Amino acid sequence: MRSPLQPLYRASLWLAGLFMIALLATIILSILGRQFNFYIRGIDSYAGYFMAAASFLALAGTLVKGDHIRVTLVISRFSGKPRRGLELFCLVLAVLISGAFAFYSVKMAWWSYKFNDISTANDATPLWIPQIAMALGTVIFCIAFIEELVLVLRGKPLDSQNAELARTE
């Protein structure tokens, strides 16, 4: 099940990277503007939009790679069926929470589009445009949690557990 969704996670990570580059460009433009006495209207707002887009689009890819911070202190104390039950409980809870987050993110972007909600900053950007990245990122994040749940239900151990134990941070 991993292989069909890997391109989706990789694409969202690439998009997140592109938004990080755009964030860097807006910050550099803002600094140059202060140094050379010019102002680009709404540049601070766009920096915020790019930062949010990068953050949300990176959620699923980092989860699948095991780079999210996971609290294994309690789970590592268990083994066998109790551990599997606790993992299933945590993943079901994660699917429910991320699903609600994805649903309401998509709903918010839709309502912003429907009512032509405009940013109150001096950029006057229609808010549904930056909200699309958040909605897309949360939907892919929920898909990643569903995939993790299906893997555990099939009896496969989570890859991120072994990777996390090997780290020496």
Secondary structure, DSSP 8 states (H G I E B T S, - for coil): -HHHHHHHHHHHHHHHHHHHHHHHHHHHHHHHHHHHT---TTHHHHHHHHHHHHHHHTHHHHHHTT-S----TTGGG--HHHHHHHHHHHHHHHHHHHHHHHHHHHHHHHHHHHTT-B-SSTT--BTHHHHHHHHHHHHHHHHHHHHHHHHHHTT---HHHHHHHH---
